[in-house]
Amino acid sequence: MANPGTYQDGDGLFLKVDKRGGASWLLRLQHDGKRRDIGLGSAKLLPLVEARQKASELRRAIKIDRRDILMERKHEAAAKVTFREAAHQYHKENAAGWKSAIYARQWLASLESHAFPKLGNVPTGGIAAADIIDVLLPIWQEIPETARQVRNRICVVLDYAHAKGWRSSEAPSGNGSLKAGRGLPRQVKSRENRKAMPYSALPTFVATLRRKPAFGRLALELLILTGVRSQEVRLATWDEFDVQRRLWIIPADHMKRGKAHIVPLSDAALAVLAKAKAFRLPDTDVVFPGAAGKPMSDMTLLKVLRDMKEPFHVHGFRSTFTDWAANAGFADAVVEAALAHKTPDAVQAAYRRTTYLGTPEQPGARVTLMDTWGRYCAGESPGGSTS
């Protein structure tokens, strides 16, 4: 085996041997007054005779046909950069600029859930407006806010790909075919999409939900019983739950506001966790896993409702909980704390220090709230007044 170094063959062809013993052929030429080295391939795969023939063909292409071989190769490589690769590289390069860790994770997760299944393996240069519309149509009316975010993020990735030279044009314009009312239908008002189930119908719905145990149904049931948002239940891991103390301690980076939240667990909620543990998959700490043990898509919970022919939205169950609590006579401040809402009044926020959780010896109002709600959802008690 040759020692590391460069070995000339003639007419610009040479063999380069690295310190690890790897060897490759290179062709050195002058083009537009500049010296350029063009890789021909590994010496293990390309014998000397073939290397000389390939070098001869490249010399002719450059000197006689006046082709820019390096630029052609660059375009060929660029044409192979997929949307998934471009999105991950953009996400990584902008890591320092995300406004929060949870936003950074949501940004990429939304593309993983909605864009990658159809666009992930497509070269960025081959993505047109029609392809983006095909991604957006299934979610455009169901989850309009998320759909608009996905549209904008796809366009950001394509603009980034254009700047990198991976596609010949910028992303389709948001004022063109990707605008609602043109290539995409006009969205109905978001409040109609977040229609809440009447709380009077909830015990029957929960009973039906329990008939066919599955991760999606269990996740939706825990969401209802705890009043949390979709992302909080989808991202939940087993180490967040303290069953002995009957608490779910949600970390800040799973919360919308970036602030840790504690949820008292009712008997009904603990029963859901027991069922989930019985179905627990190996090699994942996610409580309600989706594909490959990763957190399930937000569309999974919505699909549970659609499969049950229910016209309601997942987020609407927080409104259902609020309506029930008001009718049952629980204080607004306790309900707002349970929902992890920000106190709108700055003075109240400054003076309000209680979490309404109490102590194990003297459970607070939020513990009573969630226990009563759990019994109501399970059909064990009426939704009457607490007074």
Protein Blocks (a to p, Z undefined) as FASTA:
>chain_A
ZZeddddfbghiacdddfkopacddddddeehiacdddfbjfklmcfklmmmmmmmmmmm
mmmnopafklmmmmmmmmmmcfklmmmmmmmmmmmmpgbfklmmmmmmmmmmmmmmmmmm
pcfklpcfklmmmmmmmmmmmmmmlmmmmmmmmmmmmmmmmmnopafbdcddfklmmpgh
ilpccdddfklmmcccdfklmmmmmmmmmmmgcfklmmmmmmmmnopafklmmmpcfklp
cfknopacddfklpfnlpacdddddfklmmmmmmmmmmpcehiabfbaceehiacdfklm
mmmmmmnopabdfklmmmmmmmmmmmnopafklmmmmnopacfblklmmmmmbgolopmk
lccfklmmmmmmmmmmnopaccddfZZ
